[in-house]
């Protein structure tokens, strides 16, 4: 149930943000259908190995912000690119990209934090230090 609520909230937020961007700022989103240009393999690659997939696929690269996104938060970059390119034709695909981005980035950071704290050497207390 929590996943369904999270999906609905993210869908609403992306929808409202996209509507504001189109109406207020005149942003035009792409009208191409994702399935006409790409397939399921690219989706799986972007979800599991986003940096490698972005680097080796035919997805357009950009300037400094694109490379910064690729380096720091590649799943967020995928979600932004999906929203810009496919929100008009496949809004559910853009929302799923945001769910994967938000869940994947936080899970990856949490996992790495646990892994680095588990491998840090513990300070050894010598027996003579505790008797003072």
N, CA, C and O atoms as CSV, one atom per row, in Angstrom:
chain,resi,resn,atom,element,x,y,z
A,1,UNK,N,N,0.818,-1.192,0.000
A,1,UNK,CA,C,0.000,0.000,0.000
A,1,UNK,C,C,0.869,1.267,0.000
A,1,UNK,O,O,0.556,2.249,-0.672
A,2,UNK,N,N,1.972,1.221,0.772
A,2,UNK,CA,C,2.855,2.383,0.819
A,2,UNK,C,C,3.475,2.659,-0.555
A,2,UNK,O,O,3.660,3.813,-0.943
A,3,UNK,N,N,3.790,1.589,-1.279
A,3,UNK,CA,C,4.362,1.749,-2.616
A,3,UNK,C,C,3.355,2.402,-3.558
A,3,UNK,O,O,3.724,3.249,-4.371
A,4,UNK,N,N,2.100,2.018,-3.453
A,4,UNK,CA,C,1.059,2.606,-4.281
A,4,UNK,C,C,0.873,4.088,-3.960
A,4,UNK,O,O,0.684,4.900,-4.866
A,5,UNK,N,N,0.923,4.439,-2.700
A,5,UNK,CA,C,0.804,5.837,-2.296
A,5,UNK,C,C,2.011,6.628,-2.780
A,5,UNK,O,O,1.869,7.747,-3.272
A,6,UNK,N,N,3.198,6.047,-2.640
A,6,UNK,CA,C,4.413,6.709,-3.119
A,6,UNK,C,C,4.350,6.925,-4.629
A,6,UNK,O,O,4.722,7.991,-5.122
A,7,UNK,N,N,3.883,5.921,-5.359
A,7,UNK,CA,C,3.744,6.037,-6.809
A,7,UNK,C,C,2.781,7.163,-7.160
A,7,UNK,O,O,3.066,7.961,-8.052
A,8,UNK,N,N,1.648,7.237,-6.472
A,8,UNK,CA,C,0.661,8.276,-6.751
A,8,UNK,C,C,1.212,9.664,-6.441
A,8,UNK,O,O,0.970,10.606,-7.195
A,9,UNK,N,N,1.948,9.800,-5.340
A,9,UNK,CA,C,2.521,11.096,-4.988
A,9,UNK,C,C,3.566,11.533,-6.011
A,9,UNK,O,O,3.574,12.685,-6.444
A,10,UNK,N,N,4.440,10.615,-6.392
A,10,UNK,CA,C,5.462,10.956,-7.389
A,10,UNK,C,C,4.814,11.283,-8.724
A,10,UNK,O,O,5.238,12.223,-9.397
A,11,UNK,N,N,3.797,10.529,-9.123
A,11,UNK,CA,C,3.094,10.803,-10.375
A,11,UNK,C,C,2.466,12.194,-10.351
A,11,UNK,O,O,2.548,12.936,-11.329
A,12,UNK,N,N,1.841,12.540,-9.230
A,12,UNK,CA,C,1.224,13.857,-9.103
A,12,UNK,C,C,2.272,14.970,-9.129
A,12,UNK,O,O,2.073,15.992,-9.785
A,13,UNK,N,N,3.379,14.778,-8.426
A,13,UNK,CA,C,4.422,15.796,-8.393
A,13,UNK,C,C,5.061,16.011,-9.763
A,13,UNK,O,O,5.264,17.148,-10.189
A,14,UNK,N,N,5.372,14.923,-10.444
A,14,UNK,CA,C,5.957,15.044,-11.783
A,14,UNK,C,C,4.952,15.671,-12.746
A,14,UNK,O,O,5.319,16.488,-13.591
A,15,UNK,N,N,3.702,15.290,-12.615
A,15,UNK,CA,C,2.668,15.872,-13.470
A,15,UNK,C,C,2.492,17.362,-13.246
A,15,UNK,O,O,2.399,18.131,-14.202
A,16,UNK,N,N,2.445,17.771,-11.985
A,16,UNK,CA,C,2.288,19.196,-11.670
A,16,UNK,C,C,3.521,19.984,-12.108
A,16,UNK,O,O,3.396,21.059,-12.693
A,17,UNK,N,N,4.717,19.447,-11.823
A,17,UNK,CA,C,5.945,20.142,-12.229
A,17,UNK,C,C,6.022,20.278,-13.747
A,17,UNK,O,O,6.428,21.321,-14.259
A,18,UNK,N,N,5.637,19.240,-14.459
A,18,UNK,CA,C,5.655,19.297,-15.923
A,18,UNK,C,C,4.626,20.291,-16.448
A,18,UNK,O,O,4.904,21.026,-17.395
A,19,UNK,N,N,3.444,20.320,-15.843
A,19,UNK,CA,C,2.410,21.249,-16.270
A,19,UNK,C,C,2.847,22.697,-16.025
A,19,UNK,O,O,2.641,23.567,-16.871
A,20,UNK,N,N,3.449,22.942,-14.867
A,20,UNK,CA,C,3.944,24.294,-14.569
A,20,UNK,C,C,5.046,24.677,-15.550
A,20,UNK,O,O,5.077,25.807,-16.037
A,21,UNK,N,N,5.949,23.745,-15.843
A,21,UNK,CA,C,7.030,24.035,-16.783
A,21,UNK,C,C,6.492,24.341,-18.177
A,21,UNK,O,O,7.007,25.228,-18.858
A,22,UNK,N,N,5.462,23.616,-18.606
A,22,UNK,CA,C,4.900,23.848,-19.941
A,22,UNK,C,C,4.116,25.150,-19.999
A,22,UNK,O,O,4.252,25.916,-20.953
A,23,UNK,N,N,3.296,25.406,-18.984
A,23,UNK,CA,C,2.423,26.582,-19.016
A,23,UNK,C,C,3.168,27.870,-18.700
A,23,UNK,O,O,2.964,28.883,-19.370
A,24,UNK,N,N,4.023,27.842,-17.694
A,24,UNK,CA,C,4.673,29.059,-17.232
A,24,UNK,C,C,5.913,29.398,-18.040
A,24,UNK,O,O,6.095,30.537,-18.469
A,25,UNK,N,N,6.764,28.400,-18.245
A,25,UNK,CA,C,8.052,28.655,-18.870
A,25,UNK,C,C,8.113,28.284,-20.344
A,25,UNK,O,O,9.133,28.521,-20.992
A,26,UNK,N,N,7.063,27.719,-20.880
A,26,UNK,CA,C,7.035,27.376,-22.299
A,26,UNK,C,C,7.926,26.193,-22.668
A,26,UNK,O,O,8.367,26.084,-23.812
A,27,UNK,N,N,8.192,25.307,-21.708
A,27,UNK,CA,C,9.028,24.139,-21.977
A,27,UNK,C,C,8.239,23.158,-22.839
A,27,UNK,O,O,7.084,22.847,-22.546
A,28,UNK,N,N,8.878,22.675,-23.906
A,28,UNK,CA,C,8.245,21.684,-24.767
A,28,UNK,C,C,8.890,20.329,-24.531
A,28,UNK,O,O,10.104,20.171,-24.656
A,29,UNK,N,N,8.075,19.374,-24.193
A,29,UNK,CA,C,8.574,18.022,-23.982
A,29,UNK,C,C,8.506,17.256,-25.286
A,29,UNK,O,O,7.713,17.578,-26.170
A,30,UNK,N,N,9.346,16.235,-25.397
A,30,UNK,CA,C,9.376,15.427,-26.607
A,30,UNK,C,C,8.081,14.664,-26.807
A,30,UNK,O,O,7.411,14.292,-25.843
A,31,UNK,N,N,7.738,14.436,-28.047
A,31,UNK,CA,C,6.499,13.727,-28.353
A,31,UNK,C,C,6.755,12.344,-28.932
A,31,UNK,O,O,5.806,11.648,-29.294
A,32,UNK,N,N,8.013,11.932,-29.029
A,32,UNK,CA,C,8.300,10.599,-29.564
A,32,UNK,C,C,7.927,9.535,-28.552
A,32,UNK,O,O,8.009,9.740,-27.341
A,33,UNK,N,N,7.520,8.410,-29.072
A,33,UNK,CA,C,7.174,7.282,-28.222
A,33,UNK,C,C,8.453,6.504,-27.903
A,33,UNK,O,O,9.250,6.214,-28.795
A,34,UNK,N,N,8.637,6.175,-26.639
A,34,UNK,CA,C,9.846,5.451,-26.228
A,34,UNK,C,C,9.967,4.130,-26.973
A,34,UNK,O,O,11.056,3.766,-27.416
A,35,UNK,N,N,8.881,3.423,-27.111
A,35,UNK,CA,C,8.910,2.072,-27.675
A,35,UNK,C,C,9.222,2.071,-29.156
A,35,UNK,O,O,9.594,1.033,-29.702
A,36,UNK,N,N,9.080,3.214,-29.825
A,36,UNK,CA,C,9.469,3.300,-31.232
A,36,UNK,C,C,10.985,3.387,-31.394
A,36,UNK,O,O,11.520,2.983,-32.426
A,37,UNK,N,N,11.674,3.906,-30.391
A,37,UNK,CA,C,13.116,4.121,-30.503
A,37,UNK,C,C,13.956,3.141,-29.680
A,37,UNK,O,O,15.099,2.860,-30.042
A,38,UNK,N,N,13.413,2.624,-28.591
A,38,UNK,CA,C,14.195,1.787,-27.671
A,38,UNK,C,C,13.382,0.572,-27.250
A,38,UNK,O,O,12.234,0.404,-27.660
A,39,UNK,N,N,13.996,-0.277,-26.423
A,39,UNK,CA,C,13.325,-1.484,-25.984
A,39,UNK,C,C,13.485,-1.734,-24.494
A,39,UNK,O,O,13.957,-0.880,-23.743
A,40,UNK,N,N,13.081,-2.925,-24.092
A,40,UNK,CA,C,13.113,-3.312,-22.690
A,40,UNK,C,C,14.554,-3.445,-22.192
A,40,UNK,O,O,14.831,-3.148,-21.029
A,41,UNK,N,N,15.468,-3.884,-23.050
A,41,UNK,CA,C,16.868,-4.050,-22.647
A,41,UNK,C,C,17.495,-2.752,-22.156
A,41,UNK,O,O,18.264,-2.750,-21.194
A,42,UNK,N,N,17.161,-1.644,-22.825
A,42,UNK,CA,C,17.685,-0.355,-22.383
A,42,UNK,C,C,17.117,0.028,-21.023
A,42,UNK,O,O,17.835,0.581,-20.189
A,43,UNK,N,N,15.842,-0.256,-20.787
A,43,UNK,CA,C,15.237,0.036,-19.487
A,43,UNK,C,C,15.919,-0.741,-18.368
A,43,UNK,O,O,16.206,-0.195,-17.302
A,44,UNK,N,N,16.171,-2.008,-18.621
A,44,UNK,CA,C,16.840,-2.837,-17.608
A,44,UNK,C,C,18.258,-2.324,-17.368
A,44,UNK,O,O,18.703,-2.238,-16.223
A,45,UNK,N,N,18.963,-1.985,-18.437
A,45,UNK,CA,C,20.312,-1.449,-18.291
A,45,UNK,C,C,20.339,-0.140,-17.534
A,45,UNK,O,O,21.210,0.068,-16.690
A,46,UNK,N,N,19.390,0.755,-17.823
A,46,UNK,CA,C,19.343,2.036,-17.134
A,46,UNK,C,C,18.989,1.874,-15.658
A,46,UNK,O,O,19.430,2.669,-14.829
A,47,UNK,N,N,18.209,0.869,-15.323
A,47,UNK,CA,C,17.841,0.647,-13.925
A,47,UNK,C,C,18.976,-0.003,-13.138
A,47,UNK,O,O,19.201,0.346,-11.980
A,48,UNK,N,N,19.689,-0.941,-13.752
A,48,UNK,CA,C,20.710,-1.687,-13.015
A,48,UNK,C,C,22.108,-1.081,-13.125
A,48,UNK,O,O,22.826,-1.007,-12.127
A,49,UNK,N,N,22.501,-0.650,-14.311
A,49,UNK,CA,C,23.835,-0.085,-14.534
A,49,UNK,C,C,23.704,1.240,-15.282
A,49,UNK,O,O,24.041,1.311,-16.464
A,50,UNK,N,N,23.223,2.285,-14.619
A,50,UNK,CA,C,22.925,3.513,-15.352
A,50,UNK,C,C,24.143,4.203,-15.955
A,50,UNK,O,O,24.061,4.715,-17.071
A,51,UNK,N,N,25.267,4.232,-15.250
A,51,UNK,CA,C,26.445,4.916,-15.794
A,51,UNK,C,C,26.948,4.233,-17.060
A,51,UNK,O,O,27.200,4.890,-18.070
A,52,UNK,N,N,27.090,2.937,-17.002
A,52,UNK,CA,C,27.585,2.189,-18.145
A,52,UNK,C,C,26.617,2.274,-19.323
A,52,UNK,O,O,27.037,2.448,-20.467
A,53,UNK,N,N,25.328,2.152,-19.041
A,53,UNK,CA,C,24.325,2.212,-20.102
A,53,UNK,C,C,24.286,3.590,-20.748
A,53,UNK,O,O,24.194,3.703,-21.970
A,54,UNK,N,N,24.356,4.642,-19.930
A,54,UNK,CA,C,24.370,5.995,-20.497
A,54,UNK,C,C,25.605,6.232,-21.354
A,54,UNK,O,O,25.544,6.908,-22.381
A,55,UNK,N,N,26.719,5.670,-20.921
A,55,UNK,CA,C,27.964,5.878,-21.636
A,55,UNK,C,C,27.995,5.128,-22.965
A,55,UNK,O,O,28.493,5.656,-23.959
A,56,UNK,N,N,27.470,3.907,-22.995
A,56,UNK,CA,C,27.569,3.059,-24.183
A,56,UNK,C,C,26.348,3.088,-25.091
A,56,UNK,O,O,26.407,2.559,-26.202
A,57,UNK,N,N,25.238,3.691,-24.653
A,57,UNK,CA,C,24.024,3.669,-25.473
A,57,UNK,C,C,23.985,4.870,-26.417
A,57,UNK,O,O,24.911,5.679,-26.465
A,58,UNK,N,N,22.909,4.958,-27.148
A,58,UNK,CA,C,22.753,6.045,-28.118
A,58,UNK,C,C,22.034,7.251,-27.521
A,58,UNK,O,O,21.529,8.098,-28.258
A,59,UNK,N,N,21.985,7.334,-26.198
A,59,UNK,CA,C,21.339,8.467,-25.542
A,59,UNK,C,C,22.242,9.683,-25.681
A,59,UNK,O,O,23.455,9.604,-25.486
A,60,UNK,N,N,21.626,10.804,-26.022
A,60,UNK,CA,C,22.401,12.026,-26.274
A,60,UNK,C,C,23.127,12.487,-25.009
A,60,UNK,O,O,22.577,12.447,-23.909
A,61,UNK,N,N,24.357,12.919,-25.190
A,61,UNK,CA,C,25.113,13.484,-24.076
A,61,UNK,C,C,24.979,14.993,-24.104
A,61,UNK,O,O,24.550,15.582,-25.097
A,62,UNK,N,N,25.354,15.600,-22.998
A,62,UNK,CA,C,25.197,17.044,-22.905
A,62,UNK,C,C,26.446,17.723,-22.413
A,62,UNK,O,O,27.556,17.221,-22.586
A,63,UNK,N,N,26.255,18.853,-21.806
A,63,UNK,CA,C,27.372,19.652,-21.333
A,63,UNK,C,C,27.774,19.290,-19.919
A,63,UNK,O,O,27.714,18.130,-19.511
A,64,UNK,N,N,28.182,20.298,-19.190
A,64,UNK,CA,C,28.709,20.127,-17.840
A,64,UNK,C,C,27.674,19.519,-16.892
A,64,UNK,O,O,28.006,18.630,-16.108
A,65,UNK,N,N,26.431,19.985,-16.955
A,65,UNK,CA,C,25.401,19.436,-16.057
A,65,UNK,C,C,25.119,17.962,-16.351
A,65,UNK,O,O,24.874,17.181,-15.431
A,66,UNK,N,N,25.151,17.585,-17.622
A,66,UNK,CA,C,24.926,16.183,-17.978
A,66,UNK,C,C,26.017,15.313,-17.373
A,66,UNK,O,O,25.726,14.288,-16.756
A,67,UNK,N,N,27.282,15.721,-17.547
A,67,UNK,CA,C,28.382,14.919,-17.022
A,67,UNK,C,C,28.421,14.941,-15.502
A,67,UNK,O,O,28.809,13.948,-14.888
A,68,UNK,N,N,28.031,16.042,-14.883
A,68,UNK,CA,C,27.948,16.097,-13.424
A,68,UNK,C,C,26.860,15.148,-12.926
A,68,UNK,O,O,27.048,14.437,-11.938
A,69,UNK,N,N,25.731,15.144,-13.613
A,69,UNK,CA,C,24.663,14.196,-13.271
A,69,UNK,C,C,25.093,12.757,-13.469
A,69,UNK,O,O,24.761,11.887,-12.664
A,70,UNK,N,N,25.833,12.504,-14.543
A,70,UNK,CA,C,26.324,11.150,-14.804
A,70,UNK,C,C,27.268,10.698,-13.703
A,70,UNK,O,O,27.256,9.531,-13.310
A,71,UNK,N,N,28.084,11.614,-13.205
A,71,UNK,CA,C,29.064,11.271,-12.182
A,71,UNK,C,C,28.439,11.136,-10.792
A,71,UNK,O,O,28.762,10.197,-10.065
A,72,UNK,N,N,27.562,12.049,-10.417
A,72,UNK,CA,C,27.037,12.106,-9.054
A,72,UNK,C,C,25.769,11.276,-8.874
A,72,UNK,O,O,25.686,10.471,-7.947
A,73,UNK,N,N,24.794,11.462,-9.740
A,73,UNK,CA,C,23.501,10.786,-9.573
A,73,UNK,C,C,22.967,10.355,-10.934
A,73,UNK,O,O,22.113,11.038,-11.500
A,74,UNK,N,N,23.449,9.242,-11.466
A,74,UNK,CA,C,23.044,8.853,-12.819
A,74,UNK,C,C,21.565,8.483,-12.943
A,74,UNK,O,O,20.965,8.697,-13.996
A,75,UNK,N,N,20.979,7.939,-11.895
A,75,UNK,CA,C,19.560,7.597,-11.979
A,75,UNK,C,C,18.693,8.849,-12.039
A,75,UNK,O,O,17.651,8.859,-12.696
A,76,UNK,N,N,19.121,9.892,-11.358
A,76,UNK,CA,C,18.404,11.176,-11.450
A,76,UNK,C,C,18.513,11.744,-12.871
A,76,UNK,O,O,17.549,12.296,-13.402
A,77,UNK,N,N,19.678,11.605,-13.467
A,77,UNK,CA,C,19.871,12.052,-14.846
A,77,UNK,C,C,18.942,11.293,-15.785
A,77,UNK,O,O,18.349,11.889,-16.684
A,78,UNK,N,N,18.813,9.998,-15.588
A,78,UNK,CA,C,17.912,9.187,-16.411
A,78,UNK,C,C,16.470,9.659,-16.237
A,78,UNK,O,O,15.723,9.747,-17.212
A,79,UNK,N,N,16.078,9.962,-15.004
A,79,UNK,CA,C,14.710,10.422,-14.753
A,79,UNK,C,C,14.450,11.773,-15.412
A,79,UNK,O,O,13.385,11.988,-15.991
A,80,UNK,N,N,15.405,12.670,-15.328
A,80,UNK,CA,C,15.241,13.983,-15.967
A,80,UNK,C,C,15.154,13.817,-17.484
A,80,UNK,O,O,14.289,14.418,-18.123
A,81,UNK,N,N,16.034,13.016,-18.059
A,81,UNK,CA,C,15.997,12.791,-19.510
A,81,UNK,C,C,14.696,12.112,-19.942
A,81,UNK,O,O,14.144,12.444,-20.991
A,82,UNK,N,N,14.207,11.169,-19.144
A,82,UNK,CA,C,12.939,10.498,-19.470
A,82,UNK,C,C,11.781,11.484,-19.407
A,82,UNK,O,O,10.882,11.440,-20.248
A,83,UNK,N,N,11.795,12.369,-18.422
A,83,UNK,CA,C,10.723,13.354,-18.305
A,83,UNK,C,C,10.749,14.324,-19.481
A,83,UNK,O,O,9.706,14.631,-20.059
A,84,UNK,N,N,11.922,14.799,-19.832
A,84,UNK,CA,C,12.027,15.764,-20.929
A,84,UNK,C,C,11.654,15.121,-22.261
A,84,UNK,O,O,10.963,15.735,-23.074
A,85,UNK,N,N,12.101,13.902,-22.487
A,85,UNK,CA,C,11.911,13.277,-23.802
A,85,UNK,C,C,10.573,12.573,-23.973
A,85,UNK,O,O,9.997,12.620,-25.060
A,86,UNK,N,N,10.063,11.923,-22.937
A,86,UNK,CA,C,8.927,11.019,-23.137
A,86,UNK,C,C,7.726,11.298,-22.256
A,86,UNK,O,O,6.826,10.461,-22.192
A,87,UNK,N,N,7.665,12.441,-21.568
A,87,UNK,CA,C,6.539,12.648,-20.651
A,87,UNK,C,C,5.217,12.792,-21.390
A,87,UNK,O,O,4.196,12.309,-20.899
A,88,UNK,N,N,5.199,13.434,-22.543
A,88,UNK,CA,C,3.940,13.592,-23.280
A,88,UNK,C,C,3.395,12.263,-23.788
A,88,UNK,O,O,2.193,12.010,-23.706
A,89,UNK,N,N,4.271,11.417,-24.310
A,89,UNK,CA,C,3.800,10.162,-24.909
A,89,UNK,C,C,3.720,9.015,-23.906
A,89,UNK,O,O,2.861,8.146,-24.055
A,90,UNK,N,N,4.571,8.982,-22.906
A,90,UNK,CA,C,4.601,7.903,-21.912
A,90,UNK,C,C,4.772,8.478,-20.505
A,90,UNK,O,O,5.858,8.363,-19.936
A,91,UNK,N,N,3.740,9.092,-19.927
A,91,UNK,CA,C,3.913,9.673,-18.597
A,91,UNK,C,C,4.199,8.625,-17.519
A,91,UNK,O,O,4.921,8.903,-16.562
A,92,UNK,N,N,3.646,7.443,-17.668
A,92,UNK,CA,C,3.905,6.391,-16.669
A,92,UNK,C,C,5.378,5.989,-16.682
A,92,UNK,O,O,5.950,5.700,-15.631
A,93,UNK,N,N,5.985,5.969,-17.848
A,93,UNK,CA,C,7.406,5.632,-17.957
A,93,UNK,C,C,8.274,6.675,-17.259
A,93,UNK,O,O,9.263,6.327,-16.615
A,94,UNK,N,N,7.912,7.943,-17.379
A,94,UNK,CA,C,8.660,8.999,-16.707
A,94,UNK,C,C,8.506,8.897,-15.192
A,94,UNK,O,O,9.469,9.104,-14.454
A,95,UNK,N,N,7.318,8.584,-14.734
A,95,UNK,CA,C,7.093,8.451,-13.292
A,95,UNK,C,C,7.840,7.247,-12.741
A,95,UNK,O,O,8.416,7.322,-11.655
A,96,UNK,N,N,7.839,6.152,-13.464
A,96,UNK,CA,C,8.586,4.972,-13.019
A,96,UNK,C,C,10.082,5.289,-12.981
A,96,UNK,O,O,10.795,4.822,-12.093
A,97,UNK,N,N,10.551,6.075,-13.934
A,97,UNK,CA,C,11.959,6.487,-13.914
A,97,UNK,C,C,12.260,7.286,-12.654
A,97,UNK,O,O,13.326,7.120,-12.060
A,98,UNK,N,N,11.335,8.153,-12.235
A,98,UNK,CA,C,11.552,8.917,-11.008
A,98,UNK,C,C,11.508,8.026,-9.776
A,98,UNK,O,O,12.276,8.236,-8.837
A,99,UNK,N,N,10.621,7.035,-9.762
A,99,UNK,CA,C,10.576,6.101,-8.621
A,99,UNK,C,C,11.873,5.305,-8.518
A,99,UNK,O,O,12.412,5.129,-7.425
A,100,UNK,N,N,12.370,4.826,-9.650
A,100,UNK,CA,C,13.634,4.092,-9.651
A,100,UNK,C,C,14.773,5.013,-9.227
A,100,UNK,O,O,15.669,4.602,-8.491
A,101,UNK,N,N,14.734,6.261,-9.695
A,101,UNK,CA,C,15.788,7.212,-9.354
A,101,UNK,C,C,15.799,7.504,-7.858
A,101,UNK,O,O,16.847,7.433,-7.215
A,102,UNK,N,N,14.655,7.826,-7.317
A,102,UNK,CA,C,14.595,8.169,-5.892
A,102,UNK,C,C,14.902,6.964,-5.016
A,102,UNK,O,O,15.639,7.081,-4.037
A,103,UNK,N,N,14.346,5.814,-5.356
A,103,UNK,CA,C,14.608,4.611,-4.569
A,103,UNK,C,C,16.004,4.069,-4.774
A,103,UNK,O,O,16.649,3.646,-3.814
A,104,UNK,N,N,16.484,4.074,-6.003
A,104,UNK,CA,C,17.804,3.516,-6.298
A,104,UNK,C,C,18.942,4.332,-5.732
A,104,UNK,O,O,19.892,3.771,-5.187
A,105,UNK,N,N,18.866,5.646,-5.849
A,105,UNK,CA,C,19.941,6.497,-5.339
A,105,UNK,C,C,20.034,6.413,-3.826
A,105,UNK,O,O,21.128,6.298,-3.273
A,106,UNK,N,N,18.883,6.469,-3.150
A,106,UNK,CA,C,18.925,6.410,-1.682
A,106,UNK,C,C,19.372,5.040,-1.206
A,106,UNK,O,O,20.106,4.944,-0.222
A,107,UNK,N,N,18.949,3.976,-1.877
A,107,UNK,CA,C,19.373,2.631,-1.503
A,107,UNK,C,C,20.866,2.447,-1.724
A,107,UNK,O,O,21.555,1.860,-0.890
A,108,UNK,N,N,21.367,2.949,-2.851
A,108,UNK,CA,C,22.796,2.819,-3.151
A,108,UNK,C,C,23.639,3.570,-2.120
A,108,UNK,O,O,24.649,3.052,-1.645
A,109,UNK,N,N,23.229,4.778,-1.779
A,109,UNK,CA,C,23.993,5.566,-0.804
A,109,UNK,C,C,23.955,4.918,0.576
A,109,UNK,O,O,24.970,4.880,1.270
A,110,UNK,N,N,22.809,4.415,0.974
A,110,UNK,CA,C,22.675,3.750,2.277
A,110,UNK,C,C,23.521,2.484,2.324
A,110,UNK,O,O,24.175,2.212,3.331
A,111,UNK,N,N,23.513,1.713,1.245
A,111,UNK,CA,C,24.296,0.484,1.188
A,111,UNK,C,C,25.789,0.786,1.264
A,111,UNK,O,O,26.531,0.097,1.964
A,112,UNK,N,N,26.225,1.817,0.542
A,112,UNK,CA,C,27.641,2.188,0.574
A,112,UNK,C,C,28.052,2.709,1.943
A,112,UNK,O,O,29.163,2.443,2.400
A,113,UNK,N,N,27.163,3.452,2.604
A,113,UNK,CA,C,27.468,3.962,3.935
A,113,UNK,C,C,27.638,2.804,4.920
A,113,UNK,O,O,28.557,2.804,5.739
A,114,UNK,N,N,26.749,1.829,4.832
A,114,UNK,CA,C,26.861,0.659,5.719
A,114,UNK,C,C,28.133,-0.124,5.433
A,114,UNK,O,O,28.806,-0.597,6.349
A,115,UNK,N,N,28.451,-0.253,4.159
A,115,UNK,CA,C,29.629,-1.033,3.779
A,115,UNK,C,C,30.918,-0.368,4.249
A,115,UNK,O,O,31.828,-1.051,4.720
A,116,UNK,N,N,31.006,0.953,4.128
A,116,UNK,CA,C,32.229,1.632,4.547
A,116,UNK,C,C,32.366,1.664,6.056
A,116,UNK,O,O,33.484,1.576,6.563
A,117,UNK,N,N,31.274,1.787,6.791
A,117,UNK,CA,C,31.385,1.789,8.251
A,117,UNK,C,C,31.680,0.389,8.776
A,117,UNK,O,O,32.291,0.247,9.836
A,118,UNK,N,N,31.262,-0.631,8.063
A,118,UNK,CA,C,31.531,-1.999,8.505
A,118,UNK,C,C,32.985,-2.387,8.274
A,118,UNK,O,O,33.522,-3.234,8.988
A,119,UNK,N,N,33.626,-1.776,7.285
A,119,UNK,CA,C,35.009,-2.140,6.982
A,119,UNK,C,C,36.033,-1.250,7.675
A,119,UNK,O,O,37.232,-1.517,7.595
A,120,UNK,N,N,35.583,-0.198,8.353
A,120,UNK,CA,C,36.528,0.655,9.067
A,120,UNK,C,C,37.120,-0.110,10.251
A,120,UNK,O,O,36.390,-0.808,10.955
A,121,UNK,N,N,38.415,0.008,10.481
A,121,UNK,CA,C,39.016,-0.709,11.607
A,121,UNK,C,C,38.546,-0.120,12.933
A,121,UNK,O,O,38.478,1.096,13.108
A,122,UNK,N,N,38.235,-0.991,13.827
A,122,UNK,CA,C,37.807,-0.575,15.164
A,122,UNK,C,C,39.025,-0.264,16.018
A,122,UNK,O,O,40.055,-0.929,15.907
A,123,UNK,N,N,38.908,0.732,16.857
A,123,UNK,CA,C,40.016,1.102,17.739
A,123,UNK,C,C,40.179,0.026,18.807
A,123,UNK,O,O,39.216,-0.391,19.450
A,124,UNK,N,N,41.387,-0.399,18.971
A,124,UNK,CA,C,41.654,-1.423,19.977
A,124,UNK,C,C,42.004,-0.751,21.297
A,124,UNK,O,O,42.788,0.196,21.350
A,125,UNK,N,N,41.413,-1.257,22.337
A,125,UNK,CA,C,41.681,-0.732,23.665
A,125,UNK,C,C,42.603,-1.720,24.365
A,125,UNK,O,O,42.276,-2.895,24.536
A,126,UNK,N,N,43.737,-1.222,24.754
A,126,UNK,CA,C,44.698,-2.066,25.447
A,126,UNK,C,C,44.262,-2.252,26.891
A,126,UNK,O,O,43.661,-1.349,27.475
A,127,UNK,N,N,44.545,-3.376,27.460
A,127,UNK,CA,C,44.134,-3.700,28.823
A,127,UNK,C,C,44.687,-2.711,29.836
A,127,UNK,O,O,44.006,-2.398,30.812
A,128,UNK,N,N,45.892,-2.212,29.636
A,128,UNK,CA,C,46.487,-1.281,30.579
A,128,UNK,C,C,45.804,0.093,30.523
A,128,UNK,O,O,45.843,0.841,31.500
A,129,UNK,N,N,45.173,0.433,29.374
A,129,UNK,CA,C,44.485,1.720,29.260
A,129,UNK,C,C,43.206,1.736,30.076
A,129,UNK,O,O,42.809,2.800,30.553
A,130,UNK,N,N,42.558,0.623,30.252
A,130,UNK,CA,C,41.304,0.586,30.991
A,130,UNK,C,C,41.525,0.541,32.503
A,130,UNK,O,O,40.602,0.818,33.269
A,131,UNK,N,N,42.733,0.197,32.939
A,131,UNK,CA,C,42.996,0.082,34.376
A,131,UNK,C,C,43.424,1.410,34.988
A,131,UNK,O,O,43.537,1.499,36.211
A,132,UNK,N,N,43.661,2.417,34.209
A,132,UNK,CA,C,44.095,3.717,34.755
A,132,UNK,C,C,43.027,4.473,35.388
A,132,UNK,O,O,43.261,5.576,35.883
